[in-house]
Amino acid sequence: MAELDGAGSDLDRWLEPFLRGLGHKKRRTWAPIYLRGLLGPSERKSLQPMAACLGLPGHDQLQHFVASPAWDDAPLWRTLAREADRLVGGPGAALVVDDTALPKKGALSVGVARQYCGQLGKKASCQALVSLTLAGKEVPMPVGLRLFLPERWTGDPERCAAAGVPEAEVVARSKGEIALAELDRLIAAGARFGTVLADAGYGASAAFRHGLDERGLIWAVGIPRNQKVYGADVRLVPPGGRKRRPVPDQEPREAEAVLAGLPWRRATWRRGTKGPLVARFAATRVRIGDGATWANNRHLPGAEVWLVGEWRASGEREYHLSNLPPRTSLRALAGAIKARWVCEQAHQQLKQELGLGHFEGRSWTGLHRHALMACIAFAYLQHLRLAEHRRRTRSGENAAPRSGTATITEPARGAPRHHGAPVRRSPRAGPMPALPTQVQATT
């Protein structure tokens, strides 16, 4: 892990907009120190190892800074959104909605419960965070991490109070509802993006899709294979018998069955470091079966959208819905759908290199404050990485990446554009150098 000469002064300059939002002099002092702890060489980014790495006599001041409910960190989240927008935002950017789990033992840490943990690939004791990542030109910037509280927490106000959960947060909310609230926060902060992307954990929810529609957003989301859809030509006709409301003139079908009889064509959505990325796709226009219930738990036709299937080399098939325009090409649909992968690399680095899951406190404030500081540290590394990429581009260098972090890559040659394309085409520059994952921990 490379150290950067002079990174301390550069970090101080870059942090100025964040520090202005902190107000109190002590907080302006301890915020850079905490960030240096996250960016430093300590393998464990909990308070005591960071304090030792920073040469501090103890960790009490770090604890007070990160866990004190006496100050509002909302200005820092807004500054993070603006900085992310400056680096990667715009109409060609995507906002990726996902969640990430932090394995956690015990029962006292806020939000901990036995639930699915993607890191372990099974149900386990963990905390689940709804994440929002702004991504442009394959460069991710995490801009939101919000804890999901399972029912066993929201149904126990005393337990929530003991963990410092604000009263307004002690309410049952789905991950989709949390994501929409975070999305509103980012829009209010001025973050710009052209498309919202999410996996089937969110896309299966009609309420989530309707929420995106109500906000006038373009989206592409995963769905389960048994999602019911109608043909795009479905019509509502007068009912027979005693029924009063119009009914569809065709039965809804499962997404898997609709696409099974269509041609699956190879499509290249971008050029990776090892060559073009290719899979087989099928797409057709449908109307989602997510309107009002009309009979036997069947739903009336909703909006007309794209139904897209992906057939991977492994034989696995995935299904998606998108409200991209009817003129959108198959390649552009594939590119939008596959752009979601970039958030996984952001989650991996937040956890492995910046210690997102290392916080050992139990409080609501401490966990969210630690997550915020990890996101700010990530943004700083992306700032360095993009600056290095610009320098190499100007000097004509084309160095290969040195690690598994995300890279800017070429689009496929001859990739067609389409009306309202959400995927910004990358310049034909060489791949970006790897992120510097450590700066010298000086105070």
Summary of the structure (lengths in Angstrom):
residues: 443
radius of gyration: 23.4
end to end distance: 19.7
largest distance: 82.1
contacts: 1438
relative contact order: 0.16
helix: 37%
strand: 23%
